[in-house]
Amino acid sequence: MELKVCDRLKQVRQTLGYTQLEFARTAGIPRSTYTKFELGRNIPKIVYVNCICDRYHINQEWLLTGEGTMFRGEERPDWLQVSFVTLYNTATPAKRAEIRKMITSMAEQQLTTQGM
């Protein structure tokens, strides 16, 4: 049995460890829209395909046709990237501000250490 686009979307989401809500949110797609894609009720427009492929480094040919590999080259995001994006995107605005402040501080420390 050949997988359809809806099946491959679900496979990507599950491989990355996301819920439908997290996957849709981090890809910038309304949850209800994404759910319809995954259920096969709607076929994603190319703008949504591009969002998904760009965000998660998915091989567009594989997503649309099943040919090739799921991820582009060696670009598969690691668990830390996935966890961080999920944490950030599900955080409250106040927590997001804290995260940005922490990352800014860490980046400044790294630049100082490197003498830049």
C-alpha positions as CSV (number, residue, x, y, z in Angstrom):
1,M,0.0,0.0,0.0
2,E,1.4,3.4,-1.0
3,L,1.3,6.1,1.5
4,K,-0.5,9.4,0.7
5,V,0.6,12.9,1.5
6,C,-1.7,12.8,4.6
7,D,0.1,9.6,5.8
8,R,3.5,11.1,5.2
9,L,2.6,14.3,7.1
10,K,1.6,12.1,10.1
11,Q,4.8,10.1,9.8
12,V,6.9,13.3,9.8
13,R,5.0,14.7,12.9
14,Q,5.4,11.4,14.8
15,T,9.0,11.0,13.8
16,L,9.7,14.5,15.3
17,G,7.7,13.7,18.4
18,Y,5.1,16.5,18.0
19,T,1.4,16.5,18.8
20,Q,-0.8,17.9,16.0
21,L,-1.1,21.2,17.8
22,E,2.7,21.5,18.4
23,F,3.5,20.6,14.8
24,A,0.9,23.0,13.3
25,R,1.9,25.8,15.6
26,T,5.7,25.5,14.9
27,A,5.0,25.3,11.2
28,G,2.8,28.4,11.3
29,I,-0.3,26.6,10.2
30,P,-3.7,26.8,11.9
31,R,-4.3,23.6,13.8
32,S,-7.7,22.9,12.2
33,T,-6.1,23.3,8.8
34,Y,-3.3,20.9,9.6
35,T,-5.7,18.4,11.1
36,K,-7.6,18.3,7.8
37,F,-4.4,17.7,5.9
38,E,-3.4,14.8,8.2
39,L,-6.9,13.3,8.0
40,G,-6.8,13.5,4.2
41,R,-9.8,15.8,4.1
42,N,-7.8,18.6,2.4
43,I,-4.7,18.5,0.3
44,P,-2.2,21.1,1.5
45,K,-1.5,24.1,-0.8
46,I,2.0,24.6,-1.8
47,V,2.5,27.5,0.6
48,Y,1.8,25.0,3.5
49,V,4.0,22.4,2.0
50,N,6.8,24.9,1.8
51,C,6.2,26.0,5.4
52,I,6.5,22.3,6.6
53,C,9.5,21.5,4.4
54,D,11.4,24.6,5.4
55,R,10.6,24.4,9.1
56,Y,11.4,20.7,9.5
57,H,14.0,20.2,6.7
58,I,11.7,17.8,4.9
59,N,12.4,16.7,1.4
60,Q,9.5,18.2,-0.6
61,E,9.6,15.4,-3.3
62,W,9.3,12.8,-0.6
63,L,6.4,14.6,1.1
64,L,4.5,15.0,-2.1
65,T,5.4,11.7,-4.0
66,G,7.0,9.4,-1.5
67,E,10.2,9.3,-3.5
68,G,13.5,9.9,-1.8
69,T,14.2,10.3,1.9
70,M,12.1,12.1,4.5
71,F,14.7,14.6,5.5
72,R,16.9,16.7,3.1
73,G,20.4,15.3,3.3
74,E,21.7,15.2,6.8
75,E,19.5,18.1,8.0
76,R,17.3,16.1,10.3
77,P,16.7,18.2,13.4
78,D,18.0,16.6,16.6
79,W,15.9,16.0,19.7
80,L,17.2,19.2,21.4
81,Q,16.2,21.4,18.5
82,V,12.7,19.8,18.4
83,S,12.4,20.1,22.2
84,F,13.5,23.7,22.3
85,V,11.1,24.8,19.5
86,T,8.2,23.0,21.1
87,L,9.0,24.5,24.5
88,Y,9.3,28.0,23.1
89,N,6.2,27.8,20.9
90,T,4.0,26.5,23.7
91,A,5.3,28.9,26.3
92,T,3.4,31.9,27.6
93,P,4.6,35.4,26.3
94,A,6.3,36.0,29.7
95,K,8.2,32.7,29.5
96,R,9.2,33.5,25.9
97,A,10.6,36.8,27.0
98,E,12.6,34.9,29.7
99,I,13.9,32.5,27.1
100,R,14.9,35.3,24.7
101,K,16.7,37.1,27.6
102,M,18.6,33.9,28.6
103,I,19.7,33.2,25.0
104,T,20.8,36.8,24.5
105,S,22.8,36.6,27.7
106,M,24.4,33.3,26.6
107,A,25.2,34.7,23.1
108,E,26.8,37.8,24.6
109,Q,28.9,35.6,27.0
110,Q,30.1,33.5,24.1
111,L,31.1,36.5,22.0
112,T,33.0,37.9,25.0
113,T,34.8,34.6,25.5
114,Q,35.7,34.5,21.8
115,G,37.0,38.1,22.0
116,M,34.6,39.5,19.6
